[in-house]
Amino acid sequence: MHIVTGGAGFIGSNLVHALNEHGHKDVLVVDDLTDGSKFANLRDCSIADYLDVLEFRAILEADRDLPSIEGVFHQGACADTTVTDGRAMLEANFTFSKRLLEWILRRKSPFVYASSAAVYGNNHDTAESPEHEHPLNVYGYSKLLFDQYVRTRCGEPGSTVVGLRYFNVYGPREAHKGKMSSMAYQLYKQIADGGIGKLYKGHDGVGDGEQRRDFVHVRDVVNTNLYFMNGEPRRGIYNVGTGRARSFNEVARIIVDCVGDGRIEYIPFPESLRGKYQEFTQADLTALRTASCTTAFRDATDGIAAAIRAWRQEDQA
């Protein structure tokens, strides 16, 4: 049985769907369905069981066994980068992750978890090394804190323990995320629904809409997760992105071309984000390739076109 925490969320549900495609239907989904709209991400998936995150926490705290665990994909987290409640953020993203890691280490099963490129802040050098890690908000810090714990806890050989630092992930099954959905999805909805996509004006030497991010399709993220889950035992932290930053203006033009119409409007940069916003992200893939991961990350032009086809189908469902 594979366990997918956050299995009704964006990346988690895409993982469940991919596991099904590979013949794995004995999947335990762990999530919090207080937001009931997330059920839509799982209605075309086959799962063996569902546990609310509080039920699953009780299993961890009691150190109870679950049958035939093939591995854990830990995708569950508080991903709202605007949250300022540090206690809640660390409980969700650090304390819970520690408990889960210790539980799965005792069972010697593979553990692949979601970290984040937010740990780098505005550093342009994103090699997976402490001198490049300078998060700008408590979300990024919560992810870094668990990465640091993994580094100190999991140096010895054994079962797989791998952290994947996702860059800007976009694709199907993210509609429920609202303001935390990818910039690509938000731009698509703005242009498709109203004809006008909104980007931030320039500031601090950055031109209008010239903020640059490494946009990675969710299916490529899923394939990277599967590579580490199914491969030889490894321990490490790896970036997951295309290795090429694209400006928001470029992404907007791709979307306008796909939709067939639309224009861009520039809005003032929010004062509340000054000093807390990543102006540039680009994955250094050296460590990932050294680990023999050959995931072919699609370029934003092809990836966004594929995502728009999926988003249109979701709109019609």
Secondary structure, DSSP 4 states (H G I P E B T S, - for coil): -EEEETTTSHHHHHHHHHHHHTT---EEEEE-TTSGGGGGGTTT---SEEEEHHHHHHHHHHT---SS--EEEE------TT---HHHHHIIIIIHHHHHHHHHHHTT--EEEEEEGGGGTT-S---SSGGG---SSHHHHHHHHHHHHHHHH--SSSS-EEEEEE-EEE-TT-GGGGGGS-HHHHHHHHHHHHSEEEEEPPBTTBPTT--EE-EEEHHHHHHHHHHHHHSS--EEEEEES-S--EEHHHHHHHHHHHHS--EEEEEPPPGGGTTT--SB-----HHHHHTT----PPPHHHHHHHHHHHHHHHHH-
